[in-house]
Amino acid sequence: MATKTYLQAVNDVLVRLREDEVTAVTDTRYSKLIGKFVNDSLRQVEDAYNWNALTETVTVTTANQVFNYILTGIGQRFRVLDVINQESDSFLKLETTSKMNELFLNIGAVQRGAPDRYNFNGVSNGDTQVDLYPIPDGVYNIFFNVIKPTDGLSASSDEILVPAEPVIFLAYSKALLERGEDSGVTSNEAYQLYLQSLSDHIAAEANRYPDEITWNAY
């Protein structure tokens, strides 16, 4: 199934509301409002499951004696699938902050070598920072395989990467709630359509990727 654009999603909601379609999301005050509902709904759907369409690999290339790195472009909403040291063909373990502090403060016994642990430590310009241990003694490529939600939709041509149907149903529910019931579908009925659609799409994706089974409905 082809992806839907921001404009297509907004028009889908407008049609359900028995409103005129638009040629751009910014055409009218009401289409702008529906656009906000679509973006709010997109965020909820993206956060509900580890969608394969949102997977991304961020590579950290280490330098000798440097243990703190910025995961450039990753933001703060990401979810980690796994972290791999390419050179040692091994997975890194997520370590607690207190344990990492203990390791780094162990003066005289701080290890240097191939990193096998990581801990997120602070934010720089909106991107998350990570500490690696042992302190790298050279160049290692560390792959952070993550689920990275989008920054939202802005241009009418922007595409919805996750299944669009639950996004549309949830935006429709929000629009009905905002303007009040009008003898058609109620907000609660539209919300139930959203939940069923979300569940169906997650089930379909889980069948393709059986290791991803956790989801959250809002």
Secondary structure, 3 states (H helix, E strand, C coil): CCCCEHHHHHHHHHHHCCCCCCCCCCCCHHHHHHHHHHHHHHHHHHHHECCHHHEEEEEEECCCCCCEEECCCCCCCCEEEEEEECCCCEECEECCHHHHHHHHCCCCCCCEECCCEEEEEEEECCEEEEEEECEECCCCEEEEEEECCCCCCCCCCCECCCCHHHHHHHHHHHHHHHHCCCCCCCHHHHHHHHHHHHHHHHHHHHHHCCCCCCECCC
